[in-house]
Structures are given as C-alpha cells and as structure tokens.
C-alpha cells in the first residue's frame, strides 16, 4: 500500500483534491470565526464611542508591559509555527516536533501571563459583578469595558488552549511518521488556525491596552 493511499480519503479523486478541499474548509471555518470576533469588536467599538472617557480610564488599569510581552510572545510563536510548517513541507520529522513543542511552550507562556493578569484584576476588584469597585462617576461604563475585556481575551485564551491541543495531536502524529513532503496538510491547517488566533490578539492589544495611554 502506497503512502498516498494511507492518507487519501476514499471520497477524493487524488491527494491534490483532498488538499484543496481541506483548505477551503479551513477558510470557511475561519470566516465564521471572523464573524464571531467581529461581533465583539463591533460591540466594543459602539460602547467605546459612547463612553470614551470611562473606557480610556479603565484601559489605564491594564498592565501594558504584560500585554506587550504577550504580544511579543505570540509573534515568536507564529514564527516557530511557520518553521514547523516549513519543516513539514520538507519532510523533516524531528524539526517538526521541535518547532511544534516551542510553539506550545510559547502558547503556555502567553496563557500563564494572561491568567496572572486575571488574578491581578480579581485582587483589584475589577472583575464585573457584585464586587466590582471603581470611581463612582465612571463605575458603570468602566464595568462594561472590563466585561468586554474578559469576554474578548477569555475567548481568545480559549482558542489558544484549543490550538495547544491541536499542536499536541500534531506532535503525536509526527512521532508516528504520519507526515511527509507529500502529505503535511494537517500541519498547514493548524498553522493557519494558529496565525489567525495570533492576528486576533494583534487587534485586541491596541483596542484594550492602548485606548487611554494618551491621557
């Protein structure tokens, strides 16, 4: 049995058709993700325009240095993911595994920093709810800001966790020799997903962390 017969699903005429169908499916999925995050971005923009002073004030309670570090970490993770994809295209098993492991490590660092930020906000009573504590005149719109903050960064973190799970599956398959220069579509598709998640953060960082820095 040839390598192509192992990786090619029976419903496709050839490996190229399967590859194209997989890419189309991933782009359709990412399109739904764009609409999902786009809804939150739209809601955030509307409330930010309605309460500019409160949003600017609340933004200054976010740790810009931790946010900047996390941005750098994600950019590095996109680079290691791109190297993993390139290694897969060349059929180099060990580099695939190493670069995927580095990507997971960077993703874990990002999540660790993010959850540390969440802990600080809990300690400062900036988590929306009964314990929320803020300057009285700006309390309500500031609570809306932090509601968006936790919703948007929380969903992003969930996507990161899912991405780390997918990377783990890729490592297991790579160790079993499932990828080669001929067949490496799963690595490419997960790489596309990972880059999308990173791009979402590139938009979240200035919207949440930089809105009030000019004050």
DACOR-V210913 format. One record per run of one state. SS is the DSSP state (a for helix, b for strand, c for the rest). FROM is the first residue (numbers start at 1). TO is the last residue. If there is no record, write none. Layout:
ss	from	to
SS	FROM	TO
SS	FROM	TO
This chain:
ss	from	to
c	1	2
a	3	7
c	8	14
a	15	50
c	51	51
a	52	59
c	60	63
a	64	90
c	91	92
a	93	123
c	124	135
a	136	175
c	176	184
a	185	209
c	210	215
